[in-house]
Amino acid sequence: RLFYISVAYVWPFFVFPLWKALIWSFVPNAIFSMCFMLNSQINHMVGPCIDASSKNFYKHQIVTAQNFGNDSRLCYYFSGGLNYQIEHHLFPTINHCHLPALAPGVKRICQ
């Protein structure tokens, strides 16, 4: 974290003019934030998920999220694996690279 903070927020102000340092520091974070927001909105703010709920924790995780683009490598890489949102909510501590392998089992259990 210290390295990231140093490179993103401290170093630019020592090597660039102020206007370039501000761009270096804030534009990448703004782009990342927009991409993250887009991905989270695709997963959660759609018709069936908005008003869904369940008292059962696991069912609630399933009905309030949706997967998208599971057959697309572009969606997988762009979202950092969060296009497997249901699996991510059920198993939040599992690395995203394992979520595609979990998806068929979760789908079978849900059916």
N, C-alpha and C positions, 0 to 999 in steps of 0.2 A: 504494500500500500504506500509505503514511504517513497518507493521508486516512482510509482505512478503519479503521486501528488507532486513530486519533484519535477518530473518530466512535463507534466501537463500544466502545472500552475506556477512553478517557481522559475525553472530554467528559461522559458520563453522571454521572461522580462529582463533577463541578463543578456540575451543575445539578439533580440529583435527590437525594432522601434515599438513604441507602445501600441500602435494600431495593429501591427502584426502579432504582437504577443497576445493581445485580446482575442484576435481571430483564432490563433493557435490554441488558446485555452478554452474558448467557449463554443466554437462552431462544432468540433467533434462531439462534444457532450450534447449539444442541441440535436444533432443528427441522430445520435444513439438514442436519446430520449424519445424522439419522434418514432423511430423504428420500434422501440419497445412498446410505446403506447399503441401503435398500430397493431402489433401482435396481440397485446392483451385485449384490445377492443374486439378483434376478430374472434377471440376465444370466449369472451364473456358477455359481450353486449349484443347478442343476437336473440331473436324472438323467444325460442323455447328456453333459453338459459336465464333470461332477465328475471322472470318471476318464479322460477323453479326453486323448490326447497324440499328438504326432507329432514325428519328428526334423526334418521340414521346417518351417521357421519359419512360413511362410505358412499351411500346412495346420494347424499347431498353433493359430494365431490363430483360424482358422475353427471348428475342432472344440471349442475350449474356451470359446466364447462363443455367444450366440444373440441374435437380434433379437426384439423384441416390440412389438406395437402400431404397426406401421409405417403403418397406415392411419388412425391416430388422432392428431389434432392435440394432444389433451390429453396423451397419452403423450409426444409429441415435446417439448412445452413443459415438462411436469413433469420430464422426465429431462434437459432441456438438450441434446436431440439424441442422448443416449446410448442410446436405444432402437434405434439402428443400431449395435449393439455390434461386430458383425463388421467393418463398414466402419471403425469407429473404431480397432479393433485393427490392421487392415491399413494404415491411413493415419492414424497418430496425430497428425500435424502439420497435417492438413487441418481447417479450421473445420467445426464441426458442421452449419452451414447447407448444406454441400455433400454431406453424407453421403447424403441421400435420392436425389440424382442418381446417385451411385455404386452404389447398391444393385442396380439391375437388371443392370448389367454384371458385378458380383461374382457375382450369382446365376447368370448365364449361364455364366461361367467355371467355377464350381463344379459345374455339372451336367455 
